[in-house]
Amino acid sequence: MAMKTNIKIKWLGHSAVQLVSPGGKIILIDPFLSQNPSTPENEKKQEKADFILLTHGHEDHVGDTLEIAKNTGAKVVSMVELSGLLKQDGLAEDQAVEMNKGGTLDLGEFTVTMTNANHSSSFGGRYAGEPAGLMIAFKDDITVYHAGDTNIMPDFELYAHLYDPEVVFLPIGDYYTMGVMEASLAAEMLGSAYFIPIHYGTFPVLTGSPEEFKKVVETESDSKVVIAKAGEWVKL
C-alpha cells in the first residue's frame, strides 16, 4: 500500500537528494552533482533551491553547494565548523546556517535535527567538524532521515524511538561507509516503513548491491526497500 504523503522525493545519484515540501520549498541534501558520474545530465545543474542541507564536508557531499547557493540564494545548513569554512570560501554570511548534533532548527514547513554519524569530515583538506545525519520532519506529514556517511551504530535504535522516521536514506556501498550487512542491521534497528539505499556504485570501490540489500531487508522485516533511479521521482 502506497504511503500517504505530500512530500516529493528524488534521488540525484550517490548521496544527493531533492525533497519538495507541500508548499513547494526545494531542499537539496549533499548536492554532489556536476562531477557526479551517477547524476543524469539534466540534473547536474540545479536552477532552483530554497535550502541546502549538508551532512559533512567531504567533496562528494558538499559538491556544488557554493555555486548553487550563489545562483539561488538558498540557505545552507551545516555543522558549525563546516559553515565557517564555506563562508571563508565565499558563502554569504546571511545564507550560512550553522548548527550541531542534537539541535533542531525550525525552517517553517519542516524542522531539521542533526543526528550522529560514525564517519569523518574535512573540506578542502581542513577540519570540518564532525559528520552528521539529518532528521527532516515535515509538519503534518512524514519524517525523512538522511543518515549521511556512516557505519552502523547503536544510535539507530534511539533515533527510531525519538523520531520514528518513515523514509530513510542509508549508505550501503561499503569501503567508506557501511556495506549491505551493516546497513541491513541498521534498517532492522530503525524499523522504518521505507529504506532507499544510497552511496553505492558511483565509484568502483562502492560495491554494495542494492538488490542484495532489498532482499535481506524485505526477507527479515516488513520494511520495504525502494531502489531509486537517479533523476526520477521516488514512488513509495
N, CA, C and O of each residue as an XYZ file, in Angstrom:
944
protein
N       0.831     -1.185      0.000
C       0.000      0.000      0.000
C       0.873      1.246      0.000
O       1.824      1.341      0.776
N       0.554      2.200     -0.868
C       1.370      3.403     -1.006
C       1.259      4.281      0.234
O       0.202      4.367      0.858
N       2.358      4.925      0.577
C       2.360      5.829      1.727
C       1.683      7.134      1.348
O       1.892      7.660      0.254
N       0.869      7.651      2.257
C       0.212      8.930      2.027
C       1.134     10.059      2.455
O       1.419     10.212      3.643
N       1.595     10.839      1.510
C       2.466     11.972      1.798
C       2.375     12.980      0.672
O       2.133     12.627     -0.482
N       2.569     14.231      1.020
C       2.610     15.294      0.025
C       4.040     15.740     -0.260
O       4.267     16.730     -0.956
N       5.005     14.994      0.288
C       6.413     15.292      0.057
C       6.863     14.601     -1.223
O       6.574     13.423     -1.431
N       7.564     15.326     -2.074
C       8.140     14.732     -3.283
C       9.613     14.443     -3.024
O      10.333     15.258     -2.446
N      10.042     13.267     -3.464
C      11.396     12.795     -3.179
C      12.065     12.371     -4.483
O      11.492     11.634     -5.285
N      13.286     12.855     -4.672
C      14.051     12.454     -5.858
C      15.497     12.178     -5.451
O      16.134     13.010     -4.806
N      16.011     11.012     -5.828
C      17.433     10.701     -5.639
C      18.177     11.221     -6.855
O      17.769     10.977     -7.990
N      19.275     11.943     -6.620
C      20.043     12.553     -7.714
C      21.354     11.832     -7.980
O      22.192     12.325     -8.736
N      21.539     10.668     -7.365
C      22.775      9.913     -7.526
C      23.684     10.077     -6.328
O      23.713     11.141     -5.710
N      24.439      9.019     -5.990
C      25.348      8.991     -4.853
C      24.553      9.262     -3.572
O      23.677      8.470     -3.222
N      24.839     10.366     -2.864
C      24.067     10.686     -1.652
C      23.195     11.914     -1.835
O      22.578     12.385     -0.879
N      23.138     12.432     -3.040
C      22.383     13.662     -3.314
C      20.887     13.366     -3.409
O      20.458     12.423     -4.074
N      20.113     14.198     -2.725
C      18.660     14.006     -2.665
C      17.975     15.360     -2.822
O      18.464     16.379     -2.334
N      16.844     15.352     -3.506
C      15.988     16.538     -3.583
C      14.645     16.211     -2.936
O      14.019     15.198     -3.247
N      14.216     17.091     -2.027
C      12.889     16.992     -1.427
C      12.118     18.254     -1.775
O      12.687     19.344     -1.819
N      10.835     18.106     -2.020
C       9.975     19.263     -2.261
C       8.836     19.212     -1.258
O       8.094     18.233     -1.190
N       8.709     20.275     -0.484
C       7.689     20.340      0.565
C       6.308     20.553     -0.047
O       6.208     20.903     -1.223
N       5.245     20.350      0.723
C       3.895     20.605      0.206
C       3.710     22.039     -0.290
O       2.922     22.290     -1.202
N       4.439     22.972      0.314
C       4.347     24.372     -0.103
C       5.290     24.745     -1.233
O       5.363     25.908     -1.631
N       6.019     23.747     -1.755
C       6.879     23.981     -2.907
C       8.308     24.370     -2.589
O       9.056     24.738     -3.495
N       8.713     24.301     -1.321
C      10.093     24.598     -0.974
C      11.003     23.467     -1.463
O      10.724     22.289     -1.241
N      12.091     23.848     -2.132
C      13.017     22.872     -2.698
C      14.220     22.713     -1.769
O      14.922     23.676     -1.461
N      14.435     21.477     -1.333
C      15.506     21.152     -0.396
C      16.490     20.214     -1.096
O      16.099     19.163     -1.605
N      17.755     20.596     -1.116
C      18.794     19.732     -1.659
C      19.661     19.236     -0.515
O      20.080     20.017      0.338
N      19.928     17.941     -0.498
C      20.799     17.353      0.505
C      22.054     16.831     -0.186
O      21.971     16.070     -1.150
N      23.213     17.246      0.312
C      24.515     16.798     -0.210
C      24.576     16.847     -1.739
O      24.712     15.810     -2.388
N      24.475     18.065     -2.323
C      24.359     18.199     -3.780
C      25.674     18.062     -4.556
O      26.160     19.017     -5.163
N      26.227     16.867     -4.518
C      27.368     16.493     -5.361
C      26.783     16.097     -6.720
O      26.287     14.983     -6.887
N      26.843     17.011     -7.682
C      26.084     16.825     -8.920
C      26.924     16.964    -10.186
O      27.000     16.019    -10.971
N      27.553     18.113    -10.404
C      28.221     18.381    -11.682
C      29.352     17.394    -11.966
O      29.616     17.072    -13.124
N      30.015     16.917    -10.925
C      31.122     15.967    -11.103
C      30.738     14.546    -10.704
O      31.593     13.673    -10.556
N      29.444     14.336    -10.536
C      28.952     13.033    -10.090
C      28.602     12.158    -11.299
O      27.673     12.477    -12.041
N      29.334     11.061    -11.502
C      29.063     10.212    -12.671
C      27.704      9.533    -12.645
O      27.237      9.059    -13.681
N      27.057      9.475    -11.482
C      25.745      8.817    -11.404
C      24.581      9.795    -11.504
O      23.421      9.383    -11.476
N      24.880     11.095    -11.620
C      23.820     12.099    -11.763
C      23.491     12.314    -13.235
O      24.400     12.575    -14.022
N      22.232     12.216    -13.633
C      21.860     12.458    -15.032
C      22.237     13.875    -15.458
O      22.251     14.792    -14.638
N      22.539     14.047    -16.731
C      22.983     15.345    -17.246
C      21.989     16.458    -16.949
O      22.389     17.577    -16.631
N      20.706     16.163    -17.049
C      19.704     17.211    -16.851
C      19.527     17.609    -15.386
O      18.787     18.545    -15.084
N      20.210     16.897    -14.464
C      20.124     17.227    -13.042
C      21.434     17.811    -12.499
O      21.506     18.197    -11.333
N      22.456     17.875    -13.339
C      23.769     18.310    -12.859
C      23.792     19.783    -12.466
O      24.613     20.187    -11.642
N      22.914     20.580    -13.037
C      22.833     21.994    -12.696
C      21.442     22.267    -12.137
O      20.442     22.077    -12.828
N      21.383     22.707    -10.904
C      20.106     22.981    -10.245
C      19.833     24.481    -10.284
O      20.608     25.272     -9.745
N      18.748     24.863    -10.912
C      18.418     26.281    -11.085
C      17.636     26.856     -9.905
O      17.611     28.069     -9.702
N      16.998     25.979     -9.131
C      16.169     26.458     -8.018
C      16.479     25.667     -6.756
O      16.629     24.446     -6.799
N      16.574     26.362     -5.643
C      16.743     25.726     -4.338
C      16.441     26.756     -3.264
O      16.820     27.922     -3.375
N      15.756     26.307     -2.229
C      15.476     27.171     -1.083
C      16.391     26.849      0.094
O      16.775     27.737      0.855
N      16.735     25.563      0.234
C      17.603     25.126      1.319
C      18.576     24.068      0.806
O      18.211     23.215     -0.003
N      19.805     24.131      1.283
C      20.796     23.090      1.042
C      21.207     22.562      2.407
O      21.649     23.327      3.264
N      21.064     21.266      2.611
C      21.406     20.630      3.878
C      22.606     19.720      3.661
O      22.601     18.884      2.758
N      23.632     19.881      4.487
C      24.859     19.113      4.328
C      25.101     18.196      5.523
O      24.958     18.610      6.673
N      25.470     16.946      5.238
C      25.769     16.008      6.313
C      27.199     16.154      6.811
O      27.459     15.995      8.004
N      28.137     16.456      5.903
C      29.532     16.635      6.305
C      30.316     17.266      5.154
O      29.756     17.580      4.104
N      31.621     17.445      5.369
C      32.402     18.277      4.463
C      33.059     17.620      3.275
O      33.637     18.329      2.451
N      33.007     16.315      3.135
C      33.695     15.674      2.030
C      33.158     16.157      0.684
O      31.971     16.450      0.539
N      34.056     16.233     -0.294
C      33.713     16.839     -1.588
C      32.568     16.130     -2.296
O      31.821     16.757     -3.047
N      32.423     14.821     -2.062
C      31.326     14.091     -2.716
C      30.002     14.295     -1.989
O      29.028     13.586     -2.243
N      29.977     15.272     -1.080
C      28.736     15.641     -0.393
C      28.489     17.149     -0.476
O      27.377     17.582     -0.778
N      29.519     17.941     -0.208
C      29.385     19.394     -0.394
C      29.177     19.705     -1.864
O      28.333     20.529     -2.215
N      29.940     19.054     -2.722
C      29.740     19.154     -4.167
C      29.585     20.567     -4.688
O      30.512     21.371     -4.596
N      28.417     20.876     -5.236
C      28.152     22.157     -5.896
C      27.461     23.170     -4.985
O      26.832     24.114     -5.463
N      27.577     22.974     -3.690
C      26.871     23.826     -2.734
C      27.116     25.309     -2.963
O      26.159     26.081     -3.033
N      28.356     25.723     -3.080
C      28.672     27.145     -3.186
C      28.079     27.758     -4.458
O      27.541     28.864     -4.419
N      28.174     27.059     -5.560
C      27.635     27.584     -6.819
C      26.107     27.659     -6.763
O      25.513     28.659     -7.168
N      25.480     26.602     -6.262
C      24.020     26.605     -6.192
C      23.531     27.708     -5.254
O      22.571     28.416     -5.560
N      24.194     27.845     -4.124
C      23.798     28.878     -3.160
C      23.943     30.274     -3.770
O      23.079     31.130     -3.578
N      25.020     30.500     -4.495
C      25.246     31.803     -5.122
C      24.167     32.109     -6.155
O      23.698     33.243     -6.250
N      23.777     31.105     -6.922
C      22.826     31.313     -8.018
C      21.367     31.355     -7.564
O      20.518     31.925     -8.250
N      21.076     30.752     -6.410
C      19.675     30.641     -5.989
C      19.347     31.425     -4.724
O      18.179     31.704     -4.453
N      20.367     31.781     -3.952
C      20.123     32.442     -2.673
C      19.705     31.488     -1.574
O      19.228     31.924     -0.527
N      19.878     30.182     -1.794
C      19.459     29.179     -0.825
C      20.210     29.317      0.497
O      21.384     29.686      0.524
N      19.514     29.018      1.590
C      20.151     28.906      2.894
C      20.908     27.583      2.946
O      20.421     26.562      2.462
N      22.109     27.609      3.539
C      22.939     26.404      3.621
C      23.086     26.011      5.089
O      23.678     26.740      5.885
N      22.539     24.854      5.431
C      22.551     24.364      6.810
C      23.642     23.308      6.950
O      23.657     22.323      6.212
N      24.557     23.517      7.899
C      25.643     22.562      8.077
C      26.230     22.650      9.473
O      25.899     23.547     10.249
N      27.110     21.701      9.782
C      27.847     21.700     11.036
C      28.600     23.024     11.195
O      29.069     23.592     10.209
N      28.715     23.506     12.408
C      29.264     24.836     12.673
C      30.648     25.036     12.052
O      30.901     26.084     11.458
N      31.540     24.066     12.174
C      32.882     24.226     11.608
C      32.855     24.252     10.082
O      33.569     25.038      9.459
N      32.039     23.400      9.486
C      31.907     23.397      8.032
C      31.308     24.703      7.547
O      31.727     25.230      6.516
N      30.339     25.233      8.270
C      29.730     26.507      7.903
C      30.789     27.612      7.855
O      30.780     28.449      6.953
N      31.697     27.609      8.828
C      32.767     28.598      8.839
C      33.676     28.479      7.629
O      34.096     29.493      7.071
N      33.986     27.262      7.215
C      34.834     27.049      6.042
C      34.127     27.495      4.760
O      34.746     28.091      3.879
N      32.837     27.206      4.662
C      32.076     27.627      3.483
C      32.038     29.147      3.373
O      32.110     29.689      2.271
N      31.926     29.834      4.499
C      31.948     31.300      4.485
C      33.320     31.812      4.067
O      33.415     32.809      3.352
N      34.376     31.147      4.502
C      35.721     31.524      4.063
C      35.868     31.402      2.552
O      36.605     32.163      1.925
N      35.151     30.428      1.972
C      35.252     30.166      0.536
C      34.188     30.883     -0.283
O      34.033     30.606     -1.472
N      33.445     31.812      0.345
C      32.568     32.665     -0.443
C      31.092     32.605     -0.141
O      30.325     33.384     -0.705
N      30.661     31.703      0.734
C      29.239     31.655      1.072
C      28.857     32.916      1.832
O      29.528     33.298      2.790
N      27.774     33.564      1.402
C      27.336     34.796      2.046
C      26.938     34.534      3.488
O      26.347     33.503      3.810
N      27.274     35.486      4.349
C      27.000     35.359      5.780
C      25.525     35.101      6.054
O      25.180     34.290      6.913
N      24.652     35.796      5.319
C      23.217     35.651      5.596
C      22.612     34.375      5.011
O      21.429     34.103      5.210
N      23.419     33.589      4.288
C      22.942     32.315      3.770
C      23.424     31.141      4.615
O      22.895     30.034      4.508
N      24.419     31.381      5.445
C      25.022     30.310      6.242
C      24.231     30.091      7.525
O      24.020     31.021      8.304
N      23.798     28.852      7.734
C      23.069     28.487      8.947
C      23.832     27.354      9.618
O      23.846     26.227      9.123
N      24.464     27.658     10.744
C      25.254     26.648     11.434
C      24.444     25.985     12.535
O      23.575     26.609     13.144
N      24.739     24.712     12.783
C      24.098     24.008     13.887
C      25.005     22.884     14.344
O      26.142     22.776     13.886
N      24.516     22.053     15.236
C      25.328     20.957     15.747
C      24.423     19.801     16.164
O      23.199     19.929     16.200
N      25.047     18.683     16.475
C      24.309     17.461     16.789
C      23.385     17.638     17.982
O      23.747     18.250     18.987
N      22.201     17.096     17.850
C      21.204     17.187     18.905
C      20.311     18.402     18.783
O      19.228     18.446     19.368
N      20.764     19.402     18.015
C      19.972     20.613     17.836
C      18.894     20.440     16.780
O      19.039     19.658     15.840
N      17.809     21.186     16.953
C      16.708     21.177     15.990
C      16.469     22.593     15.501
O      16.382     23.535     16.288
N      16.367     22.723     14.191
C      16.192     24.012     13.540
C      14.830     24.046     12.858
O      14.497     23.137     12.096
N      14.046     25.076     13.120
C      12.724     25.232     12.509
C      12.860     26.091     11.258
O      13.236     27.261     11.333
N      12.550     25.497     10.108
C      12.673     26.199      8.832
C      11.310     26.456      8.182
O      11.201     26.564      6.960
N      10.289     26.550      9.012
C       8.959     26.874      8.502
C       8.103     25.653      8.300
O       7.408     25.224      9.221
N       8.138     25.079      7.105
C       7.327     23.898      6.816
C       7.905     22.617      7.408
O       7.230     21.589      7.450
N       9.134     22.678      7.859
C       9.785     21.483      8.379
C      10.860     21.869      9.395
O      11.306     23.015      9.454
N      11.258     20.883     10.187
C      12.381     21.058     11.097
C      13.505     20.120     10.692
O      13.274     19.079     10.077
N      14.724     20.503     11.044
C      15.889     19.659     10.810
C      16.576     19.409     12.147
O      16.931     20.349     12.857
N      16.757     18.152     12.479
C      17.519     17.780     13.661
C      18.800     17.114     13.201
O      18.769     16.197     12.380
N      19.924     17.568     13.726
C      21.211     17.000     13.345
C      21.525     15.831     14.273
O      21.573     15.988     15.493
N      21.737     14.665     13.685
C      21.998     13.444     14.444
C      23.456     13.019     14.289
O      24.227     13.632     13.550
N      23.803     11.983     14.984
C      25.167     11.470     14.910
C      25.389     10.670     13.633
O      24.442     10.151     13.042
N      26.651     10.576     13.211
C      27.074      9.678     12.139
C      28.481      9.209     12.489
O      29.275      9.973     13.038
N      28.783      7.983     12.181
C      30.075      7.391     12.504
C      30.942      7.408     11.247
O      30.907      6.478     10.441
N      31.726      8.486     11.093
C      32.482      8.701      9.860
C      33.580      9.719     10.160
O      34.072      9.762     11.287
N      33.975     10.534      9.193
C      34.922     11.621      9.381
C      34.467     12.798      8.534
O      33.500     12.678      7.781
N      35.151     13.941      8.646
C      34.723     15.107      7.872
C      35.865     16.100      7.699
O      36.512     16.509      8.663
N      36.093     16.473      6.445
C      37.046     17.533      6.118
C      36.558     18.219      4.857
O      35.762     17.664      4.099
N      37.050     19.441      4.639
C      36.651     20.197      3.447
C      37.875     20.951      2.935
O      38.413     21.824      3.617
N      38.303     20.600      1.728
C      39.497     21.228      1.173
C      40.723     21.005      2.030
O      41.572     21.888      2.147
N      40.822     19.817      2.637
C      41.955     19.491      3.476
C      41.908     20.101      4.867
O      42.873     19.988      5.624
N      40.801     20.746      5.216
C      40.659     21.401      6.512
C      39.617     20.675      7.361
O      38.638     20.141      6.838
N      39.838     20.663      8.666
C      38.902     20.018      9.573
C      37.540     20.695      9.473
O      37.442     21.918      9.575
N      36.501     19.910      9.275
C      35.157     20.456      9.042
C      34.164     20.048     10.116
O      32.968     19.930      9.853
N      34.667     19.832     11.335
C      33.759     19.398     12.387
C      33.448     17.921     12.246
O      34.112     17.215     11.486
N      32.463     17.456     12.956
C      32.091     16.046     12.892
C      31.028     15.804     11.827
O      30.279     16.713     11.472
N      30.965     14.567     11.317
C      29.907     14.219     10.365
C      28.579     14.096     11.080
O      28.534     13.958     12.302
N      27.501     14.145     10.321
C      26.172     14.093     10.924
C      25.185     13.404      9.994
O      25.458     13.174      8.816
N      24.036     13.084     10.559
C      22.860     12.697      9.796
C      21.839     13.802      9.955
O      22.016     14.705     10.771
N      20.774     13.735      9.181
C      19.760     14.791      9.195
C      18.367     14.182      9.304
O      17.959     13.387      8.458
N      17.649     14.561     10.348
C      16.275     14.113     10.540
C      15.364     15.280     10.139
O      15.315     16.304     10.821
N      14.650     15.111      9.033
C      13.855     16.195      8.455
C      12.377     15.870      8.670
O      11.822     14.978      8.029
N      11.758     16.609      9.579
C      10.368     16.340      9.959
C       9.448     17.394      9.357
O       9.492     18.562      9.744
N       8.621     16.977      8.417
C       7.670     17.884      7.787
C       6.415     17.973      8.650
O       5.873     16.953      9.076
N       5.968     19.174      8.900
C       4.836     19.384      9.791
C       3.558     18.801      9.174
O       3.217     19.100      8.030
N       2.866     17.972      9.944
C       1.653     17.286      9.489
C       1.926     16.355      8.318
O       1.039     16.115      7.498
N       3.145     15.825      8.230
C       3.486     14.888      7.159
C       4.581     13.955      7.680
O       4.721     13.791      8.892
N       5.354     13.346      6.787
C       6.323     12.331      7.169
C       7.639     12.942      7.675
O       7.901     14.134      7.513
N       8.446     12.083      8.288
C       9.810     12.423      8.667
C      10.766     11.629      7.789
O      10.643     10.411      7.665
N      11.719     12.329      7.183
C      12.714     11.720      6.310
C      14.068     11.791      7.012
O      14.471     12.848      7.497
N      14.759     10.666      7.062
C      16.081     10.595      7.709
C      17.137     10.315      6.663
O      17.107      9.280      5.997
N      18.083     11.252      6.518
C      19.249     11.041      5.661
C      20.408     10.746      6.598
O      20.847     11.624      7.341
N      20.903      9.519      6.565
C      21.907      9.092      7.545
C      23.303      9.602      7.236
O      24.210      9.429      8.050
N      23.502     10.233      6.066
C      24.834     10.686      5.698
C      25.763      9.515      5.463
O      25.317      8.407      5.167
N      27.055      9.761      5.595
C      28.029      8.672      5.524
C      28.217      8.139      6.934
O      28.583      8.889      7.839
N      27.970      6.859      7.126
C      28.078      6.325      8.480
C      28.326      4.828      8.474
O      28.007      4.120      7.519
N      28.898      4.379      9.560
C      28.972      2.970      9.870
C      27.753      2.638     10.738
O      27.030      3.543     11.155
N      27.525      1.379     11.008
C      26.452      1.007     11.901
C      26.780      1.487     13.314
O      27.945      1.514     13.710
N      25.753      1.862     14.069
C      25.951      2.377     15.421
C      24.676      2.151     16.231
O      23.585      2.103     15.662
N      24.797      2.012     17.540
C      23.612      1.764     18.368
C      22.631      2.924     18.383
O      21.476      2.752     18.775
N      23.074      4.107     17.961
C      22.213      5.285     17.934
C      20.935      5.059     17.124
O      19.915      5.695     17.389
N      20.983      4.158     16.138
C      19.810      3.960     15.281
C      18.573      3.554     16.094
O      17.461      3.984     15.788
N      18.763      2.744     17.106
C      17.620      2.334     17.928
C      17.049      3.531     18.684
O      15.835      3.648     18.847
N      17.921      4.407     19.137
C      17.481      5.615     19.828
C      16.717      6.524     18.871
O      15.698      7.101     19.250
N      17.196      6.657     17.637
C      16.533      7.531     16.664
C      15.167      6.981     16.267
O      14.236      7.744     16.006
N      15.052      5.662     16.223
C      13.742      5.061     15.947
C      12.749      5.443     17.036
O      11.589      5.744     16.753
N      13.207      5.429     18.274
C      12.346      5.760     19.406
C      12.015      7.250     19.443
O      10.871      7.632     19.689
N      13.023      8.089     19.197
C      12.842      9.536     19.306
C      12.077     10.146     18.133
O      11.191     10.980     18.327
N      12.423      9.727     16.917
C      11.944     10.432     15.721
C      11.038      9.595     14.818
O      10.247     10.149     14.055
N      11.147      8.260     14.898
C      10.296      7.353     14.131
C      10.181      7.766     12.657
O       9.073      7.994     12.173
N      11.304      7.866     11.939
C      11.237      8.286     10.532
C      10.568      7.240      9.645
O      10.797      6.040      9.799
N       9.738      7.713      8.716
C       9.062      6.792      7.798
C       9.932      6.421      6.596
O       9.852      5.302      6.089
N      10.756      7.357      6.146
C      11.600      7.140      4.966
C      13.052      7.405      5.352
O      13.374      8.454      5.911
N      13.927      6.444      5.049
C      15.332      6.550      5.457
C      16.252      6.315      4.264
O      16.111      5.334      3.534
N      17.195      7.234      4.084
C      18.271      7.061      3.115
C      19.477      6.489      3.848
O      20.022      7.128      4.748
N      19.895      5.278      3.460
C      21.018      4.617      4.119
C      22.139      4.327      3.130
O      21.878      3.837      2.032
N      23.395      4.626      3.507
C      24.518      4.253      2.645
C      24.766      2.750      2.717
O      24.700      2.161      3.796
N      25.051      2.128      1.576
C      25.270      0.675      1.558
C      26.540      0.294      0.802
O      26.835     -0.893      0.667
N      27.295      1.271      0.309
C      28.350      0.998     -0.664
C      29.553      0.239     -0.175
O      30.277     -0.346     -0.981
N      29.802      0.226      1.169
C      30.995     -0.377      1.739
C      32.213      0.521      1.458
O      32.084      1.561      0.811
N      33.352      0.128      1.930
C      34.648      0.790      1.760
C      34.761      2.084      2.565
O      35.619      2.183      3.442
N      33.914      3.075      2.288
C      33.925      4.331      3.052
C      32.780      4.409      4.071
O      32.818      5.227      4.991
N      31.783      3.574      3.906
C      30.617      3.551      4.800
C      30.270      2.093      5.087
O      31.004      1.185      4.698
N      29.159      1.880      5.762
C      28.727      0.502      5.968
C      28.359     -0.149      4.635
O      27.954      0.514      3.679
N      28.514     -1.455      4.611
C      28.103     -2.240      3.460
C      26.725     -2.827      3.690
O      26.016     -2.424      4.612
N      26.349     -3.775      2.854
C      25.000     -4.336      2.903
C      24.699     -5.004      4.239
O      23.609     -4.837      4.785
N      25.669     -5.770      4.775
C      25.418     -6.475      6.030
C      25.103     -5.500      7.157
O      24.120     -5.673      7.877
N      25.941     -4.472      7.308
C      25.728     -3.489      8.372
C      24.470     -2.659      8.121
O      23.706     -2.385      9.047
N      24.260     -2.262      6.877
C      23.092     -1.441      6.547
C      21.791     -2.205      6.782
O      20.791     -1.618      7.197
N      21.801     -3.497      6.520
C      20.605     -4.312      6.751
C      20.264     -4.382      8.232
O      19.093     -4.340      8.610
N      21.297     -4.490      9.074
C      21.064     -4.497     10.511
C      20.618     -3.115     10.984
O      19.781     -3.004     11.879
N      21.179     -2.059     10.381
C      20.746     -0.699     10.704
C      19.267     -0.524     10.379
O      18.531      0.104     11.139
N      18.835     -1.075      9.258
C      17.424     -0.999      8.877
C      16.547     -1.724      9.895
O      15.460     -1.258     10.236
N      17.027     -2.861     10.371
C      16.279     -3.612     11.392
C      16.152     -2.779     12.667
O      15.094     -2.763     13.296
N      17.218     -2.095     13.044
C      17.211     -1.275     14.256
C      16.250     -0.091     14.125
O      15.574      0.278     15.086
N      16.196      0.489     12.947
C      15.332      1.647     12.719
C      13.867      1.255     12.543
O      12.969      1.948     13.021
N      13.635      0.145     11.858
C      12.274     -0.356     11.689
C      11.353      0.550     10.883
O      10.136      0.506     11.065
N      11.898      1.356     10.011
C      11.103      2.309      9.233
C      10.316      1.614      8.131
O      10.590      0.467      7.780
N       9.328      2.334      7.590
C       8.483      1.751      6.543
C       9.244      1.577      5.233
O       9.093      0.566      4.548
N      10.070      2.580      4.888
C      10.776      2.559      3.606
C      12.247      2.901      3.780
O      12.606      3.798      4.542
N      13.090      2.171      3.062
C      14.520      2.462      3.002
C      14.940      2.659      1.553
O      14.540      1.904      0.667
N      15.746      3.678      1.329
C      16.273      3.968     -0.002
C      17.794      3.905      0.085
O      18.400      4.750      0.744
N      18.429      2.925     -0.564
C      19.884      2.813     -0.497
C      20.578      3.918     -1.298
O      20.133      4.294     -2.383
N      21.681      4.428     -0.735
C      22.475      5.479     -1.390
C      23.954      5.160     -1.214
O      24.322      4.191     -0.549
N      24.800      6.000     -1.826
C      26.258      5.906     -1.681
C      26.771      4.538     -2.132
O      27.558      3.899     -1.434
N      26.322      4.102     -3.293
C      26.798      2.847     -3.868
C      26.953      3.040     -5.374
O      26.240      3.837     -5.983
N      27.898      2.298     -5.972
C      28.024      2.240     -7.424
C      28.605      3.459     -8.104
O      28.919      3.395     -9.292
N      28.762      4.574     -7.398
C      29.272      5.794     -8.029
C      30.702      5.611     -8.508
O      31.072      6.074     -9.587
N      31.496      4.934     -7.698
C      32.892      4.640     -7.996
C      33.112      3.143     -7.802
O      32.370      2.511     -7.050
N      34.120      2.558     -8.467
C      34.313      1.101     -8.414
C      34.413      0.505     -7.011
O      33.996     -0.632     -6.793
N      34.965      1.264     -6.056
C      35.138      0.689     -4.712
C      33.824      0.561     -3.946
O      33.759     -0.160     -2.951
N      32.776      1.254     -4.397
C      31.489      1.231     -3.691
C      30.657      0.067     -4.218
O      29.768      0.237     -5.052
N      30.973     -1.115     -3.708
C      30.480     -2.360     -4.307
C      29.159     -2.869     -3.738
O      28.636     -3.873     -4.221
N      28.614     -2.210     -2.735
C      27.377     -2.695     -2.123
C      26.244     -2.816     -3.131
O      26.050     -1.934     -3.967
N      25.507     -3.900     -3.050
C      24.446     -4.188     -4.013
C      23.084     -3.783     -3.455
O      22.681     -4.289     -2.408
N      22.366     -2.883     -4.126
C      21.025     -2.523     -3.661
C      20.042     -3.691     -3.733
O      19.127     -3.795     -2.916
N      20.240     -4.562     -4.711
C      19.361     -5.726     -4.833
C      19.549     -6.676     -3.643
O      18.585     -7.238     -3.124
N      20.801     -6.840     -3.224
C      21.062     -7.690     -2.062
C      20.486     -7.055     -0.794
O      19.905     -7.743      0.046
N      20.653     -5.743     -0.667
C      20.111     -5.020      0.478
C      18.595     -5.195      0.530
O      18.035     -5.473      1.590
N      17.948     -5.036     -0.595
C      16.487     -5.184     -0.668
C      16.069     -6.598     -0.270
O      15.115     -6.775      0.489
N      16.771     -7.592     -0.773
C      16.425     -8.981     -0.472
C      16.525     -9.263      1.019
O      15.630     -9.876      1.602
N      17.612     -8.818      1.635
C      17.825     -9.094      3.061
C      16.781     -8.371      3.910
O      16.160     -8.980      4.781
N      16.589     -7.082      3.660
C      15.668     -6.286      4.480
C      14.235     -6.798      4.355
O      13.537     -6.949      5.359
N      13.799     -7.063      3.131
C      12.408     -7.463      2.930
C      12.149     -8.912      3.338
O      11.007     -9.293      3.596
N      13.204     -9.713      3.396
C      13.060    -11.090      3.885
C      12.938    -11.121      5.400
O      12.217    -11.948      5.958
N      13.649    -10.215      6.059
C      13.746    -10.263      7.515
C      12.835     -9.271      8.239
O      12.818     -9.235      9.470
N      12.076     -8.464      7.488
C      11.205     -7.476      8.141
C      10.032     -7.129      7.242
O       9.926     -7.620      6.118
N       9.146     -6.270      7.756
C       8.024     -5.777      6.958
C       8.376     -4.483      6.227
O       7.546     -3.938      5.500
N       9.584     -3.994      6.412
C      10.016     -2.769      5.734
C      10.161     -3.010      4.237
O      10.404     -4.133      3.797
N      10.009     -1.944      3.466
C      10.175     -2.006      2.027
C      11.434     -1.241      1.618
O      11.750     -0.197      2.188
N      12.135     -1.763      0.643
C      13.304     -1.087      0.080
C      12.966     -0.617     -1.325
O      12.543     -1.406     -2.171
N      13.154      0.664     -1.565
C      12.926      1.246     -2.883
C      14.281      1.521     -3.514
O      15.051      2.345     -3.019
N      14.568      0.831     -4.603
C      15.816      1.097     -5.338
C      15.507      2.215     -6.323
O      14.924      1.993     -7.385
N      15.910      3.414     -5.944
C      15.579      4.584     -6.745
C      16.429      4.659     -8.013
O      17.546      4.144     -8.059
N      15.893      5.296     -9.016
C      16.638      5.577    -10.232
C      17.004      7.050    -10.230
O      16.137      7.909    -10.073
N      18.269      7.340    -10.401
C      18.746      8.719    -10.303
C      17.992      9.627    -11.275
O      17.880      9.328    -12.464
N      17.482     10.729    -10.755
C      16.804     11.707    -11.591
C      15.314     11.522    -11.717
O      14.636     12.332    -12.351
N      14.783     10.445    -11.110
C      13.350     10.194    -11.184
C      12.703     10.297     -9.799
O      13.328      9.977     -8.788
N      11.455     10.743     -9.766
C      10.735     10.864     -8.505
C      10.525      9.483     -7.902
O      10.199      8.533     -8.613
N      10.708      9.377     -6.613
C      10.562      8.103     -5.906
C       9.086      7.828     -5.647
O       8.360      8.703     -5.175
N       8.647      6.616     -5.953
C       7.278      6.205     -5.684
C       7.266      5.310     -4.458
O       7.887      4.247     -4.454
N       6.569      5.734     -3.427
C       6.506      4.957     -2.180
C       5.196      4.162     -2.124
O       4.951      3.444     -1.154
